[in-house]
Amino acid sequence: MVGEWTEVCLGDVAQLLTGFPFKSALYAEDPNAPRLLRGDNIIQGGIRWDGAKRWPANAVDGREAYWLTPGDVVLAMDRPWIEAGLKYAAVRDSDIPCLLVQRVARLRGTGALDGGFLKYVIADHAFANYVLSIQTGTAIPHISGAQILAYRFSLPSLAEQRAIANILGSLDDKIDLNRRMNETLEALARAVFDDVFGGEVSDAVVGDLADIERDSLSPMDHQDELFDHYSLPAFDEGRRPVRERGGNIKSNKFIVKAGAVLLSKLNPAIPRVWYPRVRQEPRSIASTEFQVMRPRMTSSPEFLYCLLRSEPIRDHLVGLASGTSNSHQRVKPDDLLATPAPMPCADSLDGFTRTVRPMLERVSAGIEESTTLAALRDALLPKLLSGELRVPDAEKMVEAAT
């Protein structure tokens, strides 16, 4: 063991609280009411609030213990592991106010465990592997609070915990800054779209503006070739395509060419529209859960992207969706192409594209930078938590990368 590190159970140094069963019949319609943090809201390393449920602020009496605070670590107890990874997150200032719902665990460090370090204990692959080894149930795999608290790991001094959390946190802070900057740029691009085209009469349909491309390949036929793989888990994790070898990708994928826009077929109530940054190498491919949209001469990738992100289009597609459950509803390609849309004139299209393209390219650049930073963080994390890599050496690596 390194230095004065000791082996502990999580239950020795952390407090765990499971959420309350807030009744769905009392959910609030008020968009300003506190949000309820459910397992569905937790993705790998983050929280998303698409489709958030809310609770009346005047109905919290007696449930004050379930308010979450910034820095709390939350972990889904049902389906804790998905394709993208472990469903955990640290609560951010922007997530507050929110209340903890049943089958979600909230973890807080005690005097011996720094809260920032706790986040990275849960983020470590060793904890994810532990969860995979102990989860039970086939239809809905789950873990218990007792199982979470039984996890054993090596604990350094508080000073070293804070130093490790500071190094990893500096990378996460930069990733979060990129995320917030991207949200601002995306909102600005949509505002420009609404300003230029929002008042136009819907005298066209999506099919007049774009085609659906269906060219595909089997990555398994290109075992050693690297691909940028656009998938739904990758979108949900931060819109960062996964670079992986064809031999590791088991099913057919759509080919994504420069200028394409990706639209998820699944559950249009959650707006999954992707403006990919495609290069000649490596080749880009997409899950068949996406529609690969190619703008026509009457459109542009920037116009098409903002159009598919617009509320009128999303609301129309939600009304067309069919399926066995909300989470598996899909829109048929023909219905998508028949969706009413504004037809831009050449001058307004050119002006809009020139204005918005730099915004969306900056978003793509920010995502790529975050991908690089996340890869560095993920490489450093297990080495720092095991003591294999010491803090001064890690600091030099972070300085060189940033």
Rosetta blueprint (number, residue, H / E / L):
1 M L
2 V L
3 G L
4 E L
5 W L
6 T E
7 E E
8 V E
9 C E
10 L H
11 G H
12 D H
13 V H
14 A E
15 Q E
16 L E
17 L E
18 T E
19 G L
20 F E
21 P L
22 F L
23 K L
24 S H
25 A H
26 L H
27 Y L
28 A L
29 E L
30 D L
31 P L
32 N L
33 A L
34 P L
35 R E
36 L E
37 L E
38 R L
39 G H
40 D H
41 N H
42 I E
43 I E
44 Q L
45 G L
46 G E
47 I E
48 R L
49 W L
50 D L
51 G L
52 A L
53 K E
54 R E
55 W L
56 P L
57 A H
58 N H
59 A H
60 V L
61 D L
62 G L
63 R L
64 E H
65 A H
66 Y H
67 W E
68 L L
69 T L
70 P L
71 G L
72 D L
73 V E
74 V E
75 L E
76 A E
77 M L
78 D E
79 R L
80 P L
81 W E
82 I E
83 E L
84 A L
85 G E
86 L E
87 K L
88 Y E
89 A E
90 A E
91 V L
92 R L
93 D H
94 S H
95 D H
96 I L
97 P L
98 C E
99 L E
100 L E
101 V E
102 Q L
103 R L
104 V E
105 A E
106 R E
107 L E
108 R E
109 G E
110 T L
111 G L
112 A L
113 L L
114 D L
115 G H
116 G H
117 F H
118 L H
119 K H
120 Y H
121 V H
122 I H
123 A H
124 D L
125 H H
126 A H
127 F H
128 A H
129 N H
130 Y H
131 V H
132 L H
133 S H
134 I H
135 Q L
136 T E
137 G L
138 T L
139 A L
140 I L
141 P L
142 H E
143 I L
144 S L
145 G H
146 A H
147 Q H
148 I H
149 L H
150 A L
151 Y L
152 R E
153 F E
154 S E
155 L E
156 P L
157 S L
158 L H
159 A H
160 E H
161 Q H
162 R H
163 A H
164 I H
165 A H
166 N H
167 I H
168 L H
169 G H
170 S H
171 L H
172 D H
173 D H
174 K H
175 I H
176 D H
177 L H
178 N H
179 R H
180 R H
181 M H
182 N H
183 E H
184 T H
185 L H
186 E H
187 A H
188 L H
189 A H
190 R H
191 A H
192 V H
193 F H
194 D H
195 D H
196 V H
197 F H
198 G L
199 G L
200 E L
201 V L
202 S L
203 D L
204 A E
205 V E
206 V H
207 G H
208 D H
209 L H
210 A E
211 D E
212 I E
213 E E
214 R L
215 D L
216 S E
217 L E
218 S L
219 P H
220 M H
221 D H
222 H H
223 Q L
224 D L
225 E L
226 L E
227 F E
228 D E
229 H E
230 Y E
231 S L
232 L H
233 P H
234 A H
235 F H
236 D H
237 E L
238 G L
239 R L
240 R L
241 P L
242 V E
243 R E
244 E E
245 R E
246 G H
247 G H
248 N H
249 I L
250 K L
251 S L
252 N L
253 K E
254 F E
255 I E
256 V E
257 K L
258 A L
259 G L
260 A L
261 V E
262 L E
263 L E
264 S E
265 K L
266 L E
267 N L
268 P L
269 A L
270 I L
271 P L
272 R L
273 V E
274 W E
275 Y L
276 P L
277 R L
278 V L
279 R L
280 Q L
281 E L
282 P L
283 R E
284 S E
285 I E
286 A E
287 S L
288 T L
289 E L
290 F E
291 Q E
292 V E
293 M E
294 R E
295 P E
296 R L
297 M L
298 T L
299 S L
300 S L
301 P H
302 E H
303 F H
304 L H
305 Y H
306 C H
307 L H
308 L H
309 R H
310 S L
311 E H
312 P H
313 I H
314 R H
315 D H
316 H H
317 L H
318 V H
319 G H
320 L H
321 A L
322 S E
323 G L
324 T L
325 S L
326 N H
327 S H
328 H H
329 Q L
330 R E
331 V L
332 K L
333 P H
334 D H
335 D H
336 L H
337 L H
338 A L
339 T L
340 P E
341 A E
342 P L
343 M L
344 P L
345 C L
346 A H
347 D H
348 S H
349 L H
350 D H
351 G H
352 F H
353 T H
354 R H
355 T H
356 V H
357 R H
358 P H
359 M H
360 L H
361 E H
362 R H
363 V H
364 S H
365 A H
366 G H
367 I H
368 E H
369 E H
370 S H
371 T H
372 T H
373 L H
374 A H
375 A H
376 L H
377 R H
378 D H
379 A H
380 L H
381 L H
382 P H
383 K H
384 L H
385 L H
386 S H
387 G L
388 E L
389 L L
390 R L
391 V H
392 P H
393 D H
394 A H
395 E H
396 K H
397 M H
398 V H
399 E H
400 A H
401 A H
402 T L
